[in-house]
Amino acid sequence: MQTGALSIDLAAIRRNWRALARLGPGAETGAVVKADAYGLGAAEVGPALAREGARSFFVAHAAEGAALRRALGPGPRILTLTGHLEGDAPLLREAGLVPLLSTPGQVARHFAALPGHPFGLQLDTGMNRMGIGPDDWRAVAMQALPRGPVLITSHLASSDRPGDPMNAAQLALFRELTAGTGVPRSLAATGGILLGADYAFDLTRPGVGLYGGLPFAAAEPVLHLALPVLQVRDLAPGETVGYDATFTVTRPSRIATVAGGYADGLPRALAGRLTLWHGDRPCPAVGRVSMDLITVDVTDLPGVPDALDAIGPHQGIDALAASAGTIGYEILTALGRRYRRSYTGQA
Ligand SMILES: *Cc1c(COP(=O)(O)O)cnc(C)c1O
């Protein structure tokens, strides 16, 4: 065992999708698989969710959509959240992708480059990030609605905070802008699904909840990450560990060096805050997190372990994220390319 072993439970992802579908009754449940399914592998996650019944998949970019099309085959609908960017037309056409047009310029580009090709529209209802704003909507609607958009979407800025009045304000504006269009609508990502049935509309777009992350607190964990022990040293009080000698041993100590570091998505900011686990026993990481290696105090373990868990039953992605001062999304999407990956729970 040389590099970390990352195990991805496709059955848990499928159960999370089912659980989110039950929370949005009456709506179709899509799946957001942008950024390679949040780092977990769109070529594996996409087909697993398609077999479970997902029919609409969201990616960020056309190139991601084309790769997903190869994995999914011709059936499912694939929509691009960045819309129709300059140069996207060949990929959109060849891979049969549906762009969510997000500016008046994209609308013009799409009708010029791919007349008759299916499209959706993305509205900005207050996040001020991506989408056609209320000011432009009247003119765009007159031009675009007669051409039959397949979906109108918007995105909530604060859905991870149920009490935030921004949620209701965005909901009201979305309703107002889309009333009477007769076009299927989608507003809710994971957080929006949890806000209740008012937010579900015709199609939901869960991402992080599928992968076991907050704000879906009831999600099943999906990942296990074990870092192999490469070396063990017994140190005397006064000796130091790692770059800049930031950790000084104060008792006779056994320090294990595990394979895994910031190049593997374990942030350097974890130094001094990271715990690895051997079964049920916590082992504090000591010293700096370096590019490929982390040093861990295993003095209190009965023997020398083969590997220590960075993600597992005692430490999920959000706990690890909290230790690093970030969010589960960032831990997921940063997961290293060097891990030996294995998938369980294939249908
Ligand atoms: C990323 C994204 C989603 C999925 O969000 P989660 O919080 O991961 O469920 C849905 N819609 C849009 C527009 C997004 O950018």
PDBQT file of the ligand as one rigid body, heavy atoms in Angstrom, charges set to zero:
ROOT
HETATM    1  C1  LIG A 401     -23.776  23.655  -7.781  1.00  0.00    +0.000 C 
HETATM    2  C2  LIG A 401     -25.186  24.014  -8.133  1.00  0.00    +0.000 A 
HETATM    3  C3  LIG A 401     -26.259  23.218  -7.723  1.00  0.00    +0.000 A 
HETATM    4  C4  LIG A 401     -26.098  22.091  -6.722  1.00  0.00    +0.000 C 
HETATM    5  O1  LIG A 401     -25.936  22.677  -5.448  1.00  0.00    +0.000 OA
HETATM    6  P1  LIG A 401     -25.766  21.803  -4.118  1.00  0.00    +0.000 P 
HETATM    7  O2  LIG A 401     -25.745  22.826  -3.050  1.00  0.00    +0.000 OA
HETATM    8  O3  LIG A 401     -24.471  21.092  -4.248  1.00  0.00    +0.000 OA
HETATM    9  O4  LIG A 401     -26.916  20.887  -4.038  1.00  0.00    +0.000 OA
HETATM   10  C5  LIG A 401     -27.520  23.504  -8.230  1.00  0.00    +0.000 A 
HETATM   11  N1  LIG A 401     -27.713  24.558  -9.054  1.00  0.00    +0.000 NA
HETATM   12  C6  LIG A 401     -26.700  25.386  -9.434  1.00  0.00    +0.000 A 
HETATM   13  C7  LIG A 401     -26.991  26.536 -10.318  1.00  0.00    +0.000 C 
HETATM   14  C8  LIG A 401     -25.409  25.149  -8.969  1.00  0.00    +0.000 A 
HETATM   15  O5  LIG A 401     -24.426  25.985  -9.322  1.00  0.00    +0.000 OA
ENDROOT
TORSDOF 0
